[in-house]
């Protein structure tokens, strides 16, 4: 009988470890994870009431692909969001026509229809920022330059209280 107790205790410990792992996985996935991704990338804190209204991550095994996350804020939260110090380093919308066309063409070539049709480069009021994979801010629109092979896009659309976060890895 005494030999059975270590087996029961071992089984209980294993079950506890598995349950802890499952709970951690569910807590670290989902909308909070998608919001934290944006915060980490741009150094901006999202309001508590932020909702993820579109989420698609279309990357292959080698890391190439695209992603798009769209966040919805209410008007009061958006007003507070844009007061953050880091926003002053973003450019004012609208996008330059050549730049938006260049990014749109790159996205259409490698992304799903969901991503290319949901990202909005026609926003008129707000801010945007383009970075390469090294975190360097991109200026201009020379899409033949290797700096534009892997880009990170942030758009703050003040007319619709939406924030777009997209990646393009080629």
N, C-alpha and C positions, 0 to 999 in steps of 0.2 A: 504494500500500500504506500509506503513512504517513497518508493521510486516514482510513483505517479505524480506527486506534487511538483517536482521540478518541470515536468512536461506541461502541466497545467499552467504554471507560472510563466514558462517560456512562451506558451501559446498566447497567454494574456498580454505579455509584453509585445509580441509580434503584432497582435491585433491592435494594440494601442499605437504602435509605430505606424501601421498602415492607416489607421483612422486619422492620425495627426497629419500624415502626408496628404491624404485626400482633402481634409479640411483646409490645409495650407494651399493646396492647388486651387481650390475653388475660391478662396479669398484673394489669391494673387492673380486670378484670371478675370476676364470680363471687363466691363466698362471702366472700373478703377484702373486697371492695367493700361488701357488705351489712353486714359487721361494722364496717367503718370508718364507715359512715353512722351507726350507733348511737353509736359512740364520739364522733364529732364533735357529734352532736346533744345528748348528755347529759354530755359531759366525763368519761366513765367508760371505763376500759381493760378490754377483754374479755380473758379468759385465752387463752393460746395454743391450748388444746385445744377452744375453742368451735366447735361445729358448727351450721351453718344447717340446720334441719330443715323449714322452710316459708318460701317466698319468693314473694310475688306483689305486683306493682306494676301497678295498674290505673288509670293516669292517661291522660287524653285529650290532644289537641293543645294545648289551652288551659291545661293544668295541673290541671284539676279531676279528682278521683278519690280513690282510696284505695290504701293499701299496707299490707302486713303482713309482718313478718319474725319468725320464731320461732327462737331460739337455744337449744341444749341444752348445759348444762354438767354436769360431774360434781360430786359432793358437795363434794370438797375445793376445787375451783376456785370453786364458788359461795360457800363460806365465805370465801375470800380476796376474791372480788369485792365482797361486801357490806361489807367493811372499809374500802372507799375513802371518803374524806372527803365526796365529793359525794352519797353515798347518804343521808347524814343530813338532806338537804333534801327527801327524798322522804317521802310519807305512808305510814303503815302500812295494809296491807290488813286487812280486806276493804273493797271499795268500798261506799260508801253506795248503798242500793238504787235511789234516784231517779237518782243519777248513772249507775250502770251501765245502767239501763233507758234513760235519755236517750241515752247514747252508742251503745248497741246499736241503738236505733231509727234514729239518724242513719246508722249504718253500713249497716243493712239497706236503707235507702232509696237508697244510692248505690254500694254495693260489690258485688263478686261474691259468690256463695254460698260460695266458698272462704275469703274473708276473713272474712265475717260469722260463719261457723260455726267458724272456727279460733281466733279471739281469745277469750280466757277472762277474763271479768269476775267469775267466781265463785271465784277463788283466795282462800283464807282466810289464808294466812301469807306475808308478804313485804312488798313496797313498790310504790307506783305514783306516777306524776307525769304531770300534764296541763299542756301549754303551748300557747300560741297561736303563730301564725306569726311573731310578733315576739320569741318566747322568753320571754314573760311567763307565769309560773306561774298557772294558773287554779284558783280556789277556788269551791266551791259547784257548782251544777248548773243555772244559768239558760241553757237552750239556746235561748232567744229572743234572747239577747245576741249581737251580731255577733262577739264574741271567740271564740265556739264554732263559727264557720263553718269555720275552718281550725285544726285541732288536731293536736297530736303527743302520742301516748300511749306511756308506758313502763310496763311491768309486770314486776316481779321475783317470780316464783312460787317460793317456797322449798320448797314441798311436792313439786314436780315438777322442780326445778332447771332451770326454763325462764325465758327472758326474752323478752318480747313488745315489739315496736317497731312502732307503727302510725301512719299519717298519714291525715288526713281533710281534703281540700281541696275547698271548695265555692265 
